[in-house]
Amino acid sequence: MANGNEKLETFDENGNKVVFEVLDIISVDDVEYAVLLPENSDEETELLVMRLKQDGDEYELEEIEDDDEFNKVAAYIEELEDEIDE
C-alpha cells in the first residue's frame, strides 16, 4: 500500500507534465487501482482512480472506461471511507 508520500509523474493528452500524490493502492476483484490526488489541488479537487497495469517491473496507469467497473471501485472506496469514519 502507498504511504501517502509517494509522487507519480505522468503526462496528460496534451503532453503537459502532471504530478499526483499516490494516496493508496487498492485491489478490487484481483485488479489493482491507484487512488491519486493531483498535486497543488484545492479542497474541491476530486480524487482520481486509475487501473494499474504491470508491464514487467514497470506499472502503467489506465483510465477506467467501463461504468460498471468504475462504480464497483467507487463503492469499495466509499466502504473504506465509512470504516475509517467509524
HELIX and SHEET records of a PDB file:
HELIX    1   1 ASP A   67  ASP A   85  1                                  19    
SHEET    1   A 5 GLU A   6  PHE A  11  0                                        
SHEET    2   A 5 LYS A  17  VAL A  28 -1                                        
SHEET    3   A 5 VAL A  31  PRO A  38 -1                                        
SHEET    4   A 5 LEU A  48  ASP A  55 -1                                        
SHEET    5   A 5 GLU A  58  GLU A  62 -1                                        
END                                                                             
